[in-house]
Amino acid sequence: MRSWSKAMVGGMAVALAVAGCAGSGSGSGSGTSSAAPSGPRTLTVWLMNGSAPATLTDALHKKFQETHKDVTVKYEVQQWNGIQQKLTTALSGNDAPDVIEIGNTQAPKFASEGVLADLTASTGDFNGANWLSSLKDSGNWDGKQYAIPFYAANREILYRKDMFAEAGIAAPPTSRQEWLDAITKLKAKFGSDPNFQALYLPGQNWYTLLSFIYDEGGDIAKKDGTKFTATLDSAEAKKGLEFYKQLIDASGTKAPKDADEQTPEQAGIYGGGKVAMIVALPWEVATAAKSDPTIKDKTSAFPIPSKDAGKTAPVFQGGSNLAIPANSKDQDLAKDYLKLISTDEYQGQFAKAGMIPGTSKDVSALQADPVNAAMAKASTNGKAVPATPGWATIEAGQNPIKDMLTAYLTGAKTIDAATSDANAALNKAFSGS
Amino acid sequence: MTSTVNTVLPAGSPPPAARPGAGRRARRPLSDIALPYLMLLPAVALMVALLGWPALQVIAISFRKLDLGELVRGEIKWVGLDNYANVLNDPEFWVIALRTAVFTVTVVLSTLLVGLGIAVLMRHLSTWVRISLQVCLVLAWATPIVATTTVFQWMFDQEYGILNKTLVLLGFDSFKGHSWFASGGSTLTVIGLLVLWQAVPFIAFTLYAGLLSTPKDLYEAAAIDGATGWQAFRAVSWPSLRPLLMLVTFLSVLWDFKVFAQVWAIRQGGPDGQSTTLPVLLYLKGIAGSHFGVSAAVAVLMLIILVAVTWRYMRLLVRSPETEL
């Protein structure tokens, strides 16, 4: 009995000591390989759920294995939910993955903290001349490239071909004025139905607002080295905001002014058949088709029009970057992997899957489907949110741009008060405290 | 099942008399004396490892600069009181702390009042009505937090919510398209109602248990003496409710002060950060911003506030576990 107690005490002491080690986070692991070791090696690749199609990764890994006989590719698909915490934990461990995919709004946070390998010298190997500029900006911190583009998507306007034809609209709008005219015509034709909405646009669809602000020549923030200053109180930003309100008023949309396009999910409302247009991503057609399978054939798309006739407005691009963690032990292999995945051959698969390739200018595969073609047309003029780690808080939920939209659209604040409040809140987030 | 459990020992009963063999204790072998402590040891060690050590870590981290970079590289950078200065010098922190305190006090008081009301009501209801009420309470209690939150979001929806539609139907036309989440105060009221809805069942059941332990003949005696309902409550129910009420107040303060899921799910602390409470601030600094040092400082400050508020109760708890609270 007594020896049993002793063993117990001993066991507890060991457990405590182990816990102590784990908690203090020992800092000895600076194990980057200087010379490539020989023998069998493993390359761990983390890509996100719903990003690279299986046809792409299968072919890619087969090819990679051919040139790297003794390397095993450990390919793991991660879920978006909780990925920040998972990456934080994985990067600080000794067993960090060798290639990771990060959302382009999260990339600056990782790039600025020096936890990713500097890839500036290798941009030429990764098809650097053909990079999508928005994703290039996302992965760039203080002049150095820490993450390379992977793929992106941008919003466009989905519309009902049948309704446009019935309302006598000959061609999709190519300027803001034509867009407003189309709304007037649609309302004249279908307005007798109280449930009809020419355009469904919730108050907090801030990605759409960004397009209008970019189109006026404005932006969310001005960059100076690594420092960002918010510019939402500029005349250009206010003009963009005014056009947003003009659209809401002209269309008479019943969408909530204090919610974004996810609550309720706008594709479901479009699928209900009483909405002629939504500002959406191409694959939202498939979501709408869940409510009404026939809607797919009735839907086409056009790019968000510019204030200048015949041009498309610049668009916000959401997407992903690829990076190599600084703690990765096989950075040479990881670079070979990135080199292969950024070639036109594999990037073309993204275009086939309906996404904008990040390191290839070949978007011909998108032309087959008019919904994808409209996205491709606007994609050359894409921008990203400010590449600052301060954006992480905004991304997490408290977005001053959304609050600004609701306050202005509901009349709770004047345009000057709304923009200057949002500007101050953004600057506070950028300052990172 | 109303009065079967009234055989509770009176609180001030004398301790059992010393056992006759107690005098011989000193002559027992050392191992016999050590045994009870050794048997306690695994539990104590486990508690220290699982509770004490993380708590110490949080306090230590609050004196360090620990952002994503430091965490990944395993650097230890001591910055003294910088994190605390950073938090305390932000005027926003004081607004949020005050908001959290007012929110906690309001929600705790209303939970207790509603819970007490339901507990007293249950004593007077006929069996079947009482059982259906109890089933409803258990269901409200057992529904997952996020599910209830979603239902509340639907009810309070601006365009499609059942609340606005009902109010318009009743003739209050100004509620057509009324946004319940347009200001921080209104948003926090909805969140408060949500927390209240989920907290009342536990309080009501606990207090009802207290009422059940009150001997029924005491009420009969009070009735014979001609006591009104209020007097009977004061003289008979109150003494048995008081310790329980103290306990649930203490627990409610702890729970409602720390509530995060509901606040975050409703509006992420918006609009304009006006429904941000301390736990939301902690999340924004720590998880969203990866400033783990600053967020640890917020956690320690929250702990200090909680200890200050519940100091009296904890002293009673530590000093005299057997006396009536």
Chai-1 contact restraints between the chains, C-beta under 6 A:
chainA,res_idxA,chainB,res_idxB,connection_type,confidence,min_distance_angstrom,max_distance_angstrom,comment,restraint_id
A,R2,B,S31,contact,1.0,0.0,6.0,A-B,restraint_1
A,S5,B,L38,contact,1.0,0.0,6.0,A-B,restraint_2
A,M8,B,P42,contact,1.0,0.0,6.0,A-B,restraint_3
A,M12,B,A45,contact,1.0,0.0,6.0,A-B,restraint_4
A,L16,B,A49,contact,1.0,0.0,6.0,A-B,restraint_5
A,A19,B,A49,contact,1.0,0.0,6.0,A-B,restraint_6
A,A19,B,W53,contact,1.0,0.0,6.0,A-B,restraint_7
A,G23,B,Q57,contact,1.0,0.0,6.0,A-B,restraint_8
A,G25,B,G74,contact,1.0,0.0,6.0,A-B,restraint_9
A,G27,B,G74,contact,1.0,0.0,6.0,A-B,restraint_10
A,G27,B,E75,contact,1.0,0.0,6.0,A-B,restraint_11
A,L91,B,V72,contact,1.0,0.0,6.0,A-B,restraint_12
A,S92,B,L71,contact,1.0,0.0,6.0,A-B,restraint_13
A,S92,B,V72,contact,1.0,0.0,6.0,A-B,restraint_14
A,E113,B,L68,contact,1.0,0.0,6.0,A-B,restraint_15
A,E113,B,G69,contact,1.0,0.0,6.0,A-B,restraint_16
A,G114,B,G69,contact,1.0,0.0,6.0,A-B,restraint_17
A,V115,B,G69,contact,1.0,0.0,6.0,A-B,restraint_18
A,V115,B,V72,contact,1.0,0.0,6.0,A-B,restraint_19
A,P256,B,Q158,contact,1.0,0.0,6.0,A-B,restraint_20
A,P256,B,E159,contact,1.0,0.0,6.0,A-B,restraint_21
A,D258,B,S179,contact,1.0,0.0,6.0,A-B,restraint_22
A,D258,B,F181,contact,1.0,0.0,6.0,A-B,restraint_23
A,A392,B,A288,contact,1.0,0.0,6.0,A-B,restraint_24
A,A392,B,G289,contact,1.0,0.0,6.0,A-B,restraint_25
A,T393,B,L284,contact,1.0,0.0,6.0,A-B,restraint_26
A,T393,B,A288,contact,1.0,0.0,6.0,A-B,restraint_27
A,T393,B,G289,contact,1.0,0.0,6.0,A-B,restraint_28
A,A396,B,A288,contact,1.0,0.0,6.0,A-B,restraint_29
A,G397,B,Q268,contact,1.0,0.0,6.0,A-B,restraint_30
A,Q398,B,Q268,contact,1.0,0.0,6.0,A-B,restraint_31
A,Q398,B,G269,contact,1.0,0.0,6.0,A-B,restraint_32
A,Q398,B,G270,contact,1.0,0.0,6.0,A-B,restraint_33
A,Q398,B,G273,contact,1.0,0.0,6.0,A-B,restraint_34
A,D403,B,G270,contact,1.0,0.0,6.0,A-B,restraint_35
A,D403,B,P271,contact,1.0,0.0,6.0,A-B,restraint_36
A,D403,B,D272,contact,1.0,0.0,6.0,A-B,restraint_37
